[in-house]
């Protein structure tokens, strides 16, 4: 995750969304591929 924060590839609001999902052990339903780079966040695509 540090790479994304250091290089400004990850919007601030998305960082907050990922942090809340991770802190509460929630599944993040999204089609945004960049969330896969954050350890500890479970993802599910809303398109499948």
The 8 nearest C-alpha neighbors of each residue, nearest first, counted from 0:
[[1, 37, 2, 3, 36, 4, 38, 5],
 [0, 2, 4, 3, 5, 6, 37, 36],
 [3, 1, 5, 0, 4, 6, 8, 7],
 [4, 2, 8, 0, 6, 1, 5, 9],
 [3, 5, 1, 2, 7, 6, 9, 0],
 [6, 4, 2, 3, 7, 1, 8, 0],
 [5, 7, 3, 8, 4, 2, 9, 1],
 [8, 6, 9, 4, 5, 3, 10, 2],
 [9, 7, 3, 6, 10, 4, 5, 2],
 [8, 10, 7, 3, 4, 11, 13, 14],
 [11, 9, 13, 12, 14, 8, 7, 4],
 [12, 10, 14, 13, 9, 15, 7, 4],
 [11, 13, 15, 14, 10, 16, 9, 17],
 [14, 12, 16, 10, 15, 11, 17, 9],
 [13, 15, 11, 17, 12, 16, 18, 10],
 [14, 16, 18, 12, 13, 17, 19, 11],
 [17, 15, 13, 19, 14, 18, 20, 12],
 [16, 18, 20, 14, 15, 19, 21, 13],
 [17, 19, 15, 21, 20, 16, 22, 14],
 [20, 18, 22, 16, 21, 17, 23, 15],
 [21, 19, 25, 17, 23, 18, 22, 24],
 [20, 22, 24, 18, 40, 19, 23, 39],
 [21, 23, 19, 24, 20, 18, 25, 17],
 [22, 24, 20, 25, 21, 19, 18, 26],
 [25, 23, 21, 22, 20, 26, 40, 41],
 [26, 24, 20, 23, 27, 21, 41, 40],
 [27, 25, 41, 42, 28, 20, 43, 24],
 [26, 28, 42, 41, 29, 43, 25, 20],
 [29, 27, 43, 44, 45, 42, 26, 30],
 [30, 28, 44, 31, 45, 27, 43, 42],
 [29, 31, 44, 32, 45, 46, 28, 43],
 [30, 32, 29, 33, 34, 44, 35, 28],
 [33, 31, 34, 35, 30, 29, 36, 44],
 [32, 34, 35, 31, 36, 9, 37, 8],
 [33, 35, 36, 32, 37, 31, 17, 40],
 [36, 34, 33, 37, 32, 42, 38, 40],
 [37, 35, 34, 33, 0, 38, 3, 32],
 [38, 36, 0, 35, 34, 40, 39, 17],
 [39, 37, 40, 36, 0, 35, 41, 21],
 [38, 40, 21, 37, 41, 24, 22, 20],
 [41, 39, 21, 38, 37, 42, 20, 17],
 [40, 42, 26, 27, 39, 43, 25, 24],
 [43, 41, 27, 26, 28, 40, 44, 29],
 [42, 44, 28, 27, 29, 45, 26, 41],
 [45, 43, 30, 29, 46, 28, 47, 42],
 [44, 46, 47, 29, 28, 30, 43, 42],
 [47, 45, 44, 30, 29, 43, 28, 31],
 [46, 45, 44, 43, 30, 29, 28, 42]]
